[in-house]
Amino acid sequence: MGGRNHPLHAPNPAPRTFATIILPSILPGVISAALLTFSTAMGEFTLANLFNIASFPIYLNVTGQSDPHKAASLTILSFFLTLFCVLAMLLSVRRGPLDLRSHHSDV
């Protein structure tokens, strides 16, 4: 009864499935996310330090110590700019890709 070919004795297919199907599918996205995160984190500090300018968080902190109203207005402006960008992206995703072909066909 049973033996080695019984389904309860079969090896777990989950690691093999993950390695052969799921990982190759998500690998480009994982690499892109890692590169974007790395470039954003390094670009924020490295470029600001290279050109001897203050990055936005540092500028906001320094401005907040000398002029809190200016720092508050910059924070609100930054928030609304980010909100506008996120809403624009959501609308473009919901709308779908631009179709440059005419909706009316002469055929």
C-alpha positions as CSV (number, residue, x, y, z in Angstrom):
1,M,0.0,0.0,0.0
2,G,1.4,3.3,-1.0
3,G,5.1,2.9,-1.7
4,R,7.5,5.5,-3.1
5,N,5.1,6.8,-5.8
6,H,2.3,7.6,-3.4
7,P,1.3,11.3,-3.5
8,L,2.0,11.7,0.3
9,H,5.6,10.7,-0.3
10,A,6.3,13.1,-3.2
11,P,8.9,15.8,-2.7
12,N,7.6,19.3,-2.0
13,P,7.3,21.1,-5.4
14,A,7.1,24.6,-4.0
15,P,10.9,25.4,-4.0
16,R,11.3,24.1,-7.5
17,T,8.2,26.0,-8.7
18,F,9.5,29.2,-7.1
19,A,12.9,28.8,-8.6
20,T,11.8,27.9,-12.1
21,I,8.6,29.9,-12.6
22,I,8.1,32.6,-10.1
23,L,11.7,33.9,-9.6
24,P,12.4,34.4,-13.4
25,S,9.1,36.2,-13.7
26,I,9.7,38.7,-10.9
27,L,13.5,39.0,-11.3
28,P,13.4,42.0,-13.7
29,G,11.0,43.9,-11.3
30,V,13.2,43.1,-8.3
31,I,16.3,44.3,-10.0
32,S,14.6,47.5,-11.2
33,A,13.3,48.2,-7.7
34,A,16.7,47.6,-6.2
35,L,18.4,49.9,-8.8
36,L,15.8,52.6,-8.3
37,T,16.1,52.5,-4.5
38,F,19.9,52.5,-4.7
39,S,20.0,55.4,-7.2
40,T,17.5,57.5,-5.2
41,A,19.3,57.0,-1.9
42,M,22.8,57.6,-3.3
43,G,21.7,60.3,-5.7
44,E,20.1,62.4,-2.9
45,F,23.3,62.6,-0.9
46,T,26.1,62.0,-3.4
47,L,25.1,64.6,-5.9
48,A,24.3,67.1,-3.3
49,N,27.6,66.5,-1.6
50,L,29.5,66.5,-5.0
51,F,28.1,69.9,-6.1
52,N,28.3,71.3,-2.5
53,I,24.6,72.0,-2.3
54,A,22.0,71.0,0.3
55,S,19.5,68.2,-0.5
56,F,15.9,69.0,0.0
57,P,15.6,67.4,3.5
58,I,18.7,69.1,4.8
59,Y,17.6,72.5,3.2
60,L,14.1,72.0,4.9
61,N,15.7,71.3,8.2
62,V,18.1,74.4,8.1
63,T,15.2,76.6,6.8
64,G,13.0,75.3,9.6
65,Q,15.5,76.4,12.2
66,S,15.6,80.0,10.9
67,D,12.2,80.5,9.2
68,P,9.5,78.0,10.3
69,H,6.8,79.6,8.1
70,K,8.9,79.1,5.0
71,A,9.7,75.5,6.0
72,A,6.0,74.8,6.6
73,S,5.1,76.3,3.2
74,L,7.8,74.3,1.5
75,T,6.5,71.1,3.2
76,I,2.9,71.8,2.1
77,L,4.1,72.6,-1.4
78,S,6.1,69.4,-1.6
79,F,3.1,67.4,-0.3
80,F,0.7,68.8,-2.9
81,L,3.3,68.3,-5.7
82,T,3.6,64.6,-4.6
83,L,-0.1,64.2,-4.4
84,F,-0.6,65.7,-7.9
85,C,2.0,63.3,-9.3
86,V,0.4,60.3,-7.6
87,L,-3.1,61.2,-8.8
88,A,-1.8,61.8,-12.4
89,M,-0.2,58.3,-12.3
90,L,-3.3,56.7,-11.0
91,L,-5.4,58.4,-13.7
92,S,-3.0,57.3,-16.4
93,V,-3.0,53.7,-15.2
94,R,-6.8,53.6,-15.0
95,R,-7.1,55.1,-18.5
96,G,-4.7,52.6,-20.0
97,P,-2.1,53.1,-22.6
98,L,-2.6,55.8,-25.2
99,D,-4.1,54.5,-28.3
100,L,-2.9,56.6,-31.2
101,R,-5.1,54.8,-33.7
102,S,-8.4,56.3,-34.6
103,H,-11.5,54.8,-32.8
104,H,-13.4,55.1,-36.1
105,S,-12.5,52.5,-38.7
106,D,-13.2,53.1,-42.4
107,V,-13.0,49.4,-43.2
